[in-house]
Amino acid sequence: MRAAGAGRKLLLLLVVVEVMTVMAGGATKLRKAEGEPVDVRNCCGEARDCGSKESCFVCPSVGKAATADESGRPLPSSLAEVVERNVRIEFPAFKAPRLTICVLGRNLANVTYLALRAIRGEVLAVGEGMPTEVVLIDNGSTDKMVLNLVGALRNVKVVMAGRNLHWSAGNNLGFGCRAATSEYTLFWNNDAIMQPGFLAEYARVFREDRVGKIGAVGCRIMFGGTQILQEAGSMIFQNGGGNGYGRMAVLDEYEHRYMFTRAVDYVSGACMAVRNRALLEAGLIDAKNFPTYYSDTDLCLALRWKQGLDVHYTPFAAIDHLESASYGSEFARKEMKHYAPIFWKRWSAILGKHMMPPDVLSPATYFCGRHAGGGRTLLFVVESLTHALYDEGSQRQLLMWRFLTITGDHVTVLPLRIERSSEASIRTLGKLGIEVVSPIVQFARTALKRAAGSARTTVERMDSRTLYHHQDDVKAFFKLTRVAVPEEIASFPGTGAVQYHALGETDDLLRGLGVADMISLFAEDRPNLYDAVVAVGPLAYKATEAALAHHFPRAVRVYDAGYQDVGKVASFLHNENDIVDNLARYGAEWEREGIAWGTIVLAADQNEVDLLRRESPHALKDFAVVHPPMNPVGSLGPESSRRLSRRRKIMAHASFTGPLGYDKDPILHLLREAIPAIPVTLRKEASIELLLFGEGPIPSVIERELKRLQLPYSHVTKRSGLSYSEIRLVVAAHTTGPVLPKVTDAVRHGVPVIVSPLAAATYDWTAEQGIVSAGSFEVLAKEIELLFRDENVWNARRESLASFAAASQTTNGEDRILAAFRKVKPLSCHAKQ
């Protein structure tokens, strides 16, 4: 990976040098290059006309679409080497392309070649996932090296403009040369280099836009060969000026603020994909009024305000861009200054709803201007993102975050800690449009400024236990500040554990963690910019209480107690573990404080609401129940004997990580008491397997029991690895809140569930709904045996689950979320207008 990264940086450096050489030569060199436009039509053999455009032709195929040239070597790193080796660059040909890439170039032949080289690699990689054709628009080049470039291309449509039509008219000409079957057009500057995975991400965005709501898509743009951000979507101000969100920010592995999808004001034309139907309805790009600059901005506003479509930004497709390479930055400034009044005159009625242009971009301008449209701003403070994709409580949180985002709200998730294993979760949340902010980033950078470069002084404020349990964050701190990691920190073993160990005798020790400082620095950067602050659980509430009160006094306070009754959970455990001692001692107390603090209190079920009301009988507040909906996944009809015979697995949820590890005991009881009661002959005839689903390595005591029983088993740690078509039944032995999402998931897939009597009573589940309770392990064993022996019983249970899921859709999930947040009004950003 490092070698590949180094090669990419060297390649981009060569491109930068070439562009800067041309630009540094000033007007003299440019004048020398000027002359009659070259005729590229006959430079690649017998060119074939395409469409009705006389200027559009296709270089014929040599019948060899490979990732290398004829000799089998990788494609050259420069156009000069292409010419020297007489390489033919063949693009794949698709009968019905869905995407057209219009590459607009003028001179700078080697730069254009490198752009096409990267595009070709992506087209080959995505294949039929997004069938793509490429159109190269030569915008009146006078450089004869362009002849060599076009002569090497195969299966590329080439448009010969004959003169410099500039960006807008040149792209309109290329758009007219597209295939009739194409659904989208990606306008591409020749000074932009695709990063790997670009087309796969655009294909995902288009595929998931099932209702056709997205009119245009833009990507994350980096300054070529650097970690410096050029833009992550762009914003427009009331005066018609604009700015790229995050411009000049340094992106590293700890920076997540720019890594989430969202609707924006506009995206750059350097890599803008547009839905063809919408572009035609808009009358193409306005080349008359905006031949160079403001044309992409004008088109985006037309898509948004005239057609009601979204302009979508995704950070998971990225390019390296040589900004203003074709003409230079001075030309760009003059052009923007000239066309800004024309743009403002056309859109002044709309721009009045935008942010005022500040002298210096303030946090409020950045925060409120980065989203297109209104919506509420919601901050969720959580303990950790380690389990965000498969932990039960986090699944419930994910439901809330996702639905609030879909309905137009803007969600920020602030974890007290981010571990290495959280990266996949952060990426998933980012694709759902949910921002994740790492407190260590702002803590490190702001503290470094305040301490005048003394990173060690900042870290010395933490005690030794804190250093151990925050070692990932502390190491990240030193990496960000480029200070050598002290030996006492570098030598820490492992990756850090749960911070419950460090919760000490008083609030002073909690403040000593440094968490409160991190939260305060985050809050200082976004004062009064959230309409609601949600503290998820007692630890999140306690760690952020002071900072939230000081920096967000107008925000609606929400305390989420769902699945967070740690005092109750701890009471079920019988050991001397200091984690449990601290949980039992402080958890219930902090939860009572959180309930009293919140204007709105969220719970996972009505049983928990009743418990919370008993805890705070005098609190005048809203108690809202929020838990996942039971929308069926696919058809839940009866299954044939053949298909049912493939369902051999008993699934049991088993998360063995975390401070409590409470899934170990139910699994042990299942193995020691229920499984042995199932006849051995049935276990062998039905090939019964045990599927353990959850985090962490399987404890050795469980592995010994599995070996003793000679029971085949598998272990899945990610939800994407589950196949419900192989599961005969789900055993949910939990007696507390986490049982709900387990059962919900099984019901949605039409898989019978066996639960404890307490869980059945809590949620009013009955056998008529397809959910059976087992009061003993003998009953559990008999139910398992029945579901494996009798196909009619299994299908009857499945039919009951389908009816139950259909009836539950109207009362669960989204409507509960809307009701829970009904008191939150979108005020913060409006106050900044």
N, C-alpha and C positions, 0 to 999 in steps of 0.2 A: 504493500500500500504506500509506504514512504517513497519507494523508487518511482512508482506511478505518479505520485504527487509531485515529486521533484521534476519528472519529465514534463508534466503539464505546465509547471511554472516556467521551465526553460523555454518551452514552446511559446508560451504567452509573452515571455520576455523578448523573444525574437520578433514577434508581431509588434510589440510596443516600440521596439527599436526602429523597425521599418516605418511605422506610422509617424513616429517622432522625427525621423530623418526627413520625411517628406514635408512635415509641418514646419520643422525648424528651418528649412530652406527658404521660408518666406515666399513672397510673391514671385520672386525671380524664378525659383525652381518650378513653381506651379505654372508660370507662363511658358516656361520651356516645354512643359509636358503638354500644353494645350496644342490643339491642331485639329485636323479633320477626324471625326469619329471613325474608328476602325470598323470594317465590315466583317462581322464574325460569322456570316451565314454559311459560307462554304469551307470553314476551317475544320470541320469534322466529317468530311466525306459527303455522301448523299443525304442532305438534310430533308426531313419530311415535314410538310406544313401541318399545323394543327389548328383546327377550328377555322374561323373566318378571318383571323388576324393575319395579315400578310407578313407582319414582322415576327410572328411566332413560329418556331420550328423545333423539331426534335432531332437530336443527334442519334443516329441509329445504334442499335445494340450490337455488341460483338458476341452476345450469347454466353457471357460468363460473369455472373453476379457473384463475386467473392469478396471476402474481407481483405484480400491482398491483390497484388497485381498478378500478371500471368506467370511470373517466376515463383509465386508462392510467398514472396517476402511481404512484410507489412507495407502498407501504403506509405509513401515518402513523407517526410516531415516538412518539405518545402516544394513549391512549384518548380523551382529550378531543377530539383532532383527528378521530378515527374518528367520534365522535358528531356533531361539527360538520359533517363532509362526508358523513355518512350512508353510510359505507363498509361493504360486506359482505365479510367475510373468509372466503374459500372455501378449504377444504382439499381435496386430491384424494381421490377415492373409489376404493378398490380392492375388487375382488370377493372376494379371498381374502387379507386382510392377514396377514402373518407376525408382525408386531410390534404390540403395543398400548402406547401411551404413556398412563399414568394421571397426569394433572396435578392435584395436590391443592392447593386454594386456599381461603382464607377471608379475605374482605375484600381490601384491597390490590389493587383491581381493575386499576389501571394496571400494577402489577408483574406480575400474571398475564398481562395482555395482551402485555407485552414478552416474557415467556417463551414464550407461544404463537406470537408473531410469529417468533421465532428457530426454534422447532420447525417451523413451517410451511415456512420456507425450506429447512431440512434435509430435510424429507419430500419436497418438490418436487425437491431436488437428487439424492437417492438414487433416487427413482422406483421402478421395478420391481426394482431391486437389493435393496430391503428394503421391500416393500409395508407401509405403516403406517397404522394408524387412531389417532385421538386421542380419549381420554375425559377430560372435565373434571369433576372432583368438586368441587362446591360444598359446603364443610364448614360449612354453617349461617351463611353470610354475612349481616350486618345492613346492610352498605353498599349503598345502592341503585345505585351505579355498576356493580355486578356485573350488574344488569339490562341496562345498555347493552352490556356486554361480551358476554354470552350472546346478546343480540339481534343482534349483528353476525356471529356465527359461523355457518358453514354446513358441513355434513358433519362435524360434531363431535358425538360422543355426550356428553350432559350428565347427570350424576347429581346429584340434589338430595337431600342428606342430611337437610335440615330442622333439624339441630342440629349442634353441633361434636362429631364423632365422634373427633377427634384423628387422628394420623398412621396408626396401625395399622388401626383399624376403617374409616376413610375410604378407605384404599387397598384393603382387602378388598372394600368395596362397589363400588369402581370395577373391580376385577378381575372381579367377577361380571357386569359389563356388557360384557365383551370379546367379540369375535367368536369363534365356535367354532373357526375355522381358525387362530387366532393361536397361534404357538409360544412366543413370548416376551412378557414384560410388563416395560416400563421404568417404574418408579415415579419420579415427578418432582415435586420441590418447586417451588411457583410462584415462589420467589425465586432460581431458578437459570436462567442464560442459556446456551444451547448456543453453543459456538464452532464456526466453520465446519469441516466434515469430521467432525463428531461421529458422525452416523448411519452414514456410510460406514465408519468404523473399527469400530463395533459390528457392522455387517454382515460385515466381514472376520473378526472374531473368531468369530462364530457359524458362518460358512461354513467356516473352517479347523478347527473343532471337529467333525471327522467322526465321532468315536466317542461324542459326547455326554458328554464328561468334565467340561465346565464347567457349574456350576449357577447361578452368578451372575457378573455383570461390573460393575466399577466403573471410574470415570474419574479423571483428574487434576482436582483441584478447586482453583481459584484464588480468592483474596479478590477480590471484584468490582472491576474496573477497575484492578487492580494487577498487578505481576509477582511478588507474594508468594504462596507455595504454602500452601494450607490443608491438603491431604493428598495423598499419592501412595500410596494403599492404607493400611490401618491395622493396628495390632498390639494384642494383648490381653496383659495381664500376669497373673501368678498370682492377684492379689487381685481380678480382674475389671475393673480399670481399663484404659483404652485410650489410645492416642495415634496421631495421624496421622503417617505417616512423612514427614519433610521439612517438617513444619509450621513456618511462618515463614521458610523458606528463600527467597532471592531467585533466581528463575529468569531466566537470560539466555542469550544464544546460546552461551556457553562452558560452561554447567552441564549435565552429562549424567547426573549420579548418580541422578536420579529418573526418567529417561526410558527405562525398560525394563520390559517386561511380566513378570509373575510371579504365582504363587499367593500369596495373603495371608490373614491371619486373617479380616478382614471388610472390607467397603466401605460407604461412607456411603449411607443410604437416599435422599439428595438426588438421586441419579442412578443407582440400582441396577437393572440388568436381570436378570430371573430367568427360568429355563426354566419354562414353565407346568406341565409334567408334574411337575417336582420340587417346585414350590410347592404343588400339590395334594396330593402325597404327604406334604409337611410339615404339612398341615392349615392352610394359609394362614399369615398373620402372626399371632403370638400377641397379639391385642388385649386379652385378659383380664389377662395378667400384665404386659405392656409396652405400654400404650396410646400412649405418646409416645416416650421414649428407651429405648435398648437393644433395641428390637424388630428393627432391622436387624442388629445384632450377633448376637442370638439366632437369627435366621433363617439367617445365614451359618454359624454353628456347627452348626446342624441339618443344613444341606446337606452340610457337610464330614464330620461325624462320624457321622451317622445314614444318609446316603445315599452317602458316599464320593465326593462331587463336589468339584471345585475352585472356589474363589472367586477370580476372575481380575481383576487390575488392568491397565489399559492407559493409558499416558500420552498416547497419540495421539488420544484423545477427551478434550476438556476443557470445563469449564464455569466461568463466573464466578458465584460463590455469595455471597449475602448471609446469612451464618451467623446462625441464630436470629432471622431477621427477623420471623417471625410472632408470637413471644411475648417476645423479648428474652433476653439472655444470663443474667440473674439467674434467670429461670424455668427456663432450661435447666440451670443448675447445681443447682438444687433438685431437679429431676426426676431427673437422673442420680444424685445422692446417694441419692435415695429408692429407685430401682430397682436400684442396683448390688448390694446384698445378695441380692436375689431372683435376679438373674442368676448371682451367684457360687454360690449354693446349688444351682442347677440344673446348673451346668457345672463344679463344683469338681474332679471327678475328671479332667476334661480339662485344666483350667487348671493343674494341677500340673506339666504338661509345658512350660509357658510360662516366659518370663523373669521374674525377680523385679522388682517395681516399684522403680526407683531413686529416690533423692531428687532427683537431677538426671540427666536422660537422658544416659547415657554412650555413647561410641562403640560399645562392645560391645552395649549394649541396642538401639541403633538398628540396628546391622549384623545382629545375630542375630535380632532380632524382626521385621524387615521381610519375611522369608520365612515362609510357612506350612509346617510340617513340618520334616523333617530335611534330610539331604543334605550333601555335602562342599562346602567353600568353596575355590575354586581361583582363583589369581591368575596371569594370563598377561601378562608384560611383553614388548611388541613394539616394534619401532623406529618404525613409522608405520602409519597406517590409510589412507594415500592410495590404495593399490591393493586394499583389502580385498574388493572384489567380483569382481575379475577377474584379479588377479595369481595365478600358479599356487600359490606357497607359501601365500598367504592363503586360497585356496580350500581347501587342505588344513587350515589352521587353522580355517576356518569349519566344516568337517565336524566337527572335534573339539569345538569350542565348542557347536555345535548339538546333537550327540548327547549330550554330557555334561549339557547343560541338560535335554534331553528325559528323561533317565534320573534326574533329580532333583537333580543337582549345581547349585551356584550359581557362575557364571563371571563374573569381573571381568577386563576387558581394560584394561591400563594402557599406552597408547602413549607413547613418549618425546616425540612431537610429534603434534599434530593440525592438519592444514591445512584450508583452506576446502573443498577438494575431498573432504574426509572426511565431510562432513555426511550425504550419502546413505548412506554405509556405516554411520555411527553409528545412523541411523534404522532401517536394515535389521537391524542387530544388536539394537537395542532391541526390535523386534517379535518377535525370536526369543528374548527373555528374557535377553539378554546385556548386562551393565552395562559401559559405557565411562566411565572416569574421566579427565578432563583434568587433567594435573598442573599446568598453568599456573594453574588456578582456585585450587587450594589454595595454590600457591606465592605467588600474588599476595595473597590475602586474609590468609594467615598471616604472610607477610613484612611486609605493611603494618602489622599489629598490632605486630609486633616492632620495626619501624623507626619507630613512632609517626608514621606518615603520610609518611615519606620514601621515595617510590617511586624517585626518581632515585638515591638511595644504593644501593638494591638492584641496579638495572640497571648502575651504574658498575662493579660487580664483574666484568662480562662484558667480554671483549675485543672489538675491532671486528669480527672475523670472526664471532664468536658472535652479535653483534647483527644482522649481515646475515642469517645463516642461520636465526635464530630471530625474524626481524622480525615475523611474524604473531603469535607468542606474546608478544613484547615489546609490540607495539601493543595486544594484548588486555589485557596487564597494566595499561597506562596507562588504558585504557578502564574496566576494572573498578575501579580505584582513583580514577577521576575526577580524574586529574592530567593537565595539559596534556602532549601528546606533544612531546618535544624535537625541534627541527628536524633534528638529525643522524639521528634515527630516522625521522621522518615523511617524509624525502626519499629513503629507500631505494627503488630501483626494483623492479618485479616483485613476486613473492609469496614469495620465499624458496626456497631449493633444498635439496639433500640435505646433511646435516650431516657427511658424510664429509670434506669439505674442511677442517673445523675439527678433525679428529682429528690431534693434533699429535705431537710427539716423545715426550712422556711422559704418564703418567697424570695429572699435574698439570693439563695442558691440558684433558684430558677432564673433570676436575672443574670446571675453569673454565667449562665450558659452562653450568653451572647445572642440568644435568639431575639430577645426584646430589642437589642440594639439593631439587629438586622431588619426587624419589622419597622422600627422607627425610621430608619434610613429610607426604606421603601415608601413609607407613608409620607415622608417629607417631599419625595419626588412627585407624589400625586395627591396633594392636599385637597380635600373636599371634592374629589372627582368621582366618588362612588355613591350611588343612590342607596345601596344596601351593603352591609358587611355581614357575612355569614361565618360564624365560628363553628367548625365541625368538631364537636366533642370537647371534653373538659380541658385537655392539654392545649388545644388550639386557642380556646377562650382565654386560659390563664396566661399564656405566653404573649398574647397580643392585646390584652384588656386595656392597658394604659395608652399604648400607641393609637389604638382605634378611637378611644375617647377623645384624645387630643387632636388628631389630624382629620377625623371624619365625624365631627359632632352632629352633622345634619343627616347622616346616613341612618336608614332604618336598621336596627340591630336584630339579627336573626341568630338564634341558637339552635343547632341541629343535634338533637339527642339520639337520632336513629342509630341503633346498633351500638350505642356508645355507653351503655350502663355498665361501666367497668367495675363498679363496686359490686353489683349483682353477679357479674361473671366471676369475679375473684372469690366470692363466697362459695362457689361450687368447687374450688380447688383446695386441696389439702396437702400443702407442703410449706416449707420454711423459706421459699424463694423470696429474695428481697424485692423482686419486681412485683410480686403479688402483694407483699406487705405495703409497698408504696401505693399501688393501685387501690387496695382496700382502704388505705388510710386517707388518701387525698382525692381519689377519683370521685367518690360520692359527694364530698364536700364541694369540689370544684364544679361538679355537675349542677348542684343546687344553686351555686352562684351564677352559673351560665344561664339557668332557667330564669332566675330573677333579673339578669342583665338583658335578656332578649325581649324585644317587643313582640316578636313572633317566635314560637318554638315549634320545630319540626320533629315528628316522631315517625317510627316505621310502621306502627299499627295502632289500633284503638286501645289495645291492652296497655301499650306503653303510654298512651295519652292519659289513661286513667291513673297510671302510676305517677306520672308527672304532676297531675292535678293534686294528688294526695301529698306529693312532696312540697308543692307550693299552693296551698288552698286559697291564699288571699291574692294571688297574682291575677291581675286583670289583663289578659293577653290572649292572643290567638294561638291555639294548639292545632297544628295541621298535620294530617297523616299523608305521607308521601312514600309510595313504594312502587316497584316496577309493574307495568301492565302485563296482561297475559295474552297479548296478541298472538294467535296461532302462527307457527312457522310452516307454511305450505299446507297441503291437504292432510287432514287427520282422519282419513277414512280407514276402514278395516284392512288388515294385511293378510295375504295368502300364507298358506303353510310354508311355502318355500321361502318367502321373504322373512317370515317370523323365525324360521330355523336359523337365520343368520344373526339373530339377536341373542347373543350368548353372554352378554356382560351385565353384571350388577355394578352400577356406579355408586360410589360413596365419595362424598366430598371430603378431602383430607388435606388441610393446609398445616404443615408441620413446622412452619417458621413463625416468627413473631414472638412477643414476650410471653404469651400464654400457651401457645401450642395445644389448645384445648381439643383439637381434632384427634389427637392420638388415642385418648381413652375410648371414645365411641367406636373407633376402628378395632381396637383390641377386643372390646366386648363382642363386636360382630364376629370376629375371627374365633374367639374362644367359646362363645355360647350359641350363636345362631348358625353359623356355617356347619359345625359338626352335627347339628340336628337335622341337616338335609341329607337324605339317603345318598351314600357314596355312588350307588348305581346311577341315580339321576344326575349327579354332578358329572359323571363320566359320559353318560349317554347324551346329555345336552351340551357337553363341553363348556360347562359354566366357568366364566372367568370373572375376576374382580378388577374393576377399573377404579383406580385411585386418582382423583382429580384435585390438584392443588399444588401449592408451592412447597419447595424445600425437599431435601433428601428424605427418603423413607427411613424412619428410625429403625435401628437394628432389632429392637424387640418385635416390631411388626414383621420385619423380614424373616425372623426366626419362626414366627407363627405361620406365615405363608408357606415356608419350606416344610414345616411339620405337617401341614394339611395337604401338601402337594397340590396347592391351588394355583393354577396359572393366573398371572396378574399383569397389568400394565399400569404405567404411571404417566399421566398427562399434566403438564404444568401450565399450558396456555389454552385459552378457550378456543383458539383457532384449530387446535389439534383434536378437538372433540368430534366424534361422529355419532350422533344420536340414532342413526339407522342401525347401529350395532348394539344398542343398549336395550335390554329387556325390561329393567326396572331401576328405579333410583331409591336408595335408602337414605333418608335424611333424619338422622338420629338426634339432631340438636334439639334442645328444649328452649332456646332463647331466640332473639330476633334474627340471627343469621340464617335460620331455616327458611325464611320467606323467599329470598331470591332463588334459593336452590329449588324449591318447589315450583316457583313461577317458571323457571327455565324448563323444567321437566314437563309441566302442563302445556307450555307453548309448543313443545315438540311431540306431545301426545304419548308420553312415556309414563306408565303407572308409577305412583309414588307411595312409599310407606313411611309414615311419620310417627312421632311419639304422641301419646294421648294429650300431653300438655300443649303441644304445638297445634294439634287438631282442635282442642277446646279454645285456644287463643284466637284462632283465625276462623272458627266455625266451619272447619273442613269436615266433610262426611264421605262415606263410601259411595253415596249416590253421585258425588262429584268426581269420583275416580281416585280419591285420595283416602287411603286406608290407614288407620292408626293401629299400632301394635303395642300392647301394654307389657309384653314380656318377650324375651328372646325366643321362647317356644312358639308364640304366636307369629313372630317375625319369620321364623323358619318355615312354618306352615304356609304363610302367605307367599314366600319366595317359591316354595315347592308348587303351589297352586298356579302361579303365573308362568311357571316353566312347563307344567304338565298339560294345562287346559287352554287351548287356543281361544275357545269361545269366551272364557273369562277375561283373557287378556284383551281381546277386541272389544268386549263390552266395557271394560274400564277405559279403553282408549276413546270410545264413543262418548262416555260420560265426561272425560276430560275435555273433549272438543266442545261439548255443550257448555261446560263450565267456563272455558276460555272465552267463548263467544259472549256469554252473559257478563263476564267480568270486564270486557273492553270498555263498556260505557261508564264504569264506576271507578276504574283504576288508572293510575299513571298521569297522563297529560292534564286532565281536568283538575286533578288534585294539586298538581304543581302550580297551575294558573291560580287556583284558589288560595294557595299558601302565600303567594307573592302579590296578591291583589292590592295590598296597601302601599307597595313600593311604586313611587312615581318617578318618571324620568326628568329629574330636575338639575342634576349637577352640571352637565355640559351645557344645558340651556342657560344657566346662570352666567356662563362664561361668554355668551354670544355678544 
